[in-house]
Amino acid sequence: MSRILDQRILLLLISCLPSLQSTKVLSEWKKCGDRECETAMSRVQATTDYLGPDCRYLNFTTGEEIMVYSKLSRKNENLWTGSKGKDFGYFPKDAVKVEEVFIAEEVEVLTKETDFLCLDGDQYAFE
């Protein structure tokens, strides 16, 4: 009985490895337009097609408009967070050009575990 339980636990751990890799903290700090990061900071336009490495990233094609809500800071300043339509996620700032700035004065806040939530199918994965 113990051997079967050990095998099941091992299989469970192996099946969770991809989820754990896709939920690592990208940065401990981010810059936002307000303390809750609810206000759009700017509107940008994609200058290239982008396909992210996992479900935390926003995929887009050249010319699409994206609303920016936060920018990772300190450890990983090259990723911004934004939305297009119903889709929301991280994307490289070098893949877009700023069209309009709504918030000039940014506030730096700590990230939260939920900032790195990866929704893949019906499963939520946290680090």
Summary of the structure (lengths in Angstrom):
residues: 127
radius of gyration: 17.4
end to end distance: 30.6
largest distance: 63.3
contacts: 356
relative contact order: 0.25
helix: 21%
strand: 39%
